[in-house]
Amino acid sequence: MEIRFSGIYTYNDLNNMQRLTGLGKKVLSAWFPWTILAITAVVFFHDLFTAFGSGPVDFAALLKPFIGPICVVLLLLWIRYRQRRLQKLLKVEMQGTVDKKGIHLKLPDTETYTDWETFSYAVVTEDYAFLYPDPDSYFCIPRFFFQDEMHWSRFRELVSSKVPE
């Protein structure tokens, strides 16, 4: 019994996979710019309130230490904006077959065959199947890559019988 599948990952699919797995999203990169801005604001207002009691306030002197952190935050936000804009243009085509021995995947640049024993575990949701050869990487096969519901359910049964969940 061989089950064939093929399809194209879109930007929304890649976002869904990242959201469901949590892989690829680092806490540091998500919160780092906002943390820098918050610390910068707290220090600025602290310096501002302490300067009010000592005579005239020199705003230029208060702002000089914050030029660097603000530039870093703006650069990080610009990089994130450009990255998301480029990802929207990304479309990855994948084809493959599944049988009792393993899974054969064809991507535009590579072709791999992986035995079921290679996968340490699998997570099958209603719309996606995640096959993990190691904890930091996965193969994701969406439901819409299959011809019909029968092929999708056969694939899910085969994954659940061959790979621990």
Summary of the structure (lengths in Angstrom):
residues: 165
radius of gyration: 24.6
end to end distance: 22.2
largest distance: 84.4
contacts: 396
relative contact order: 0.17
helix: 53%
strand: 25%
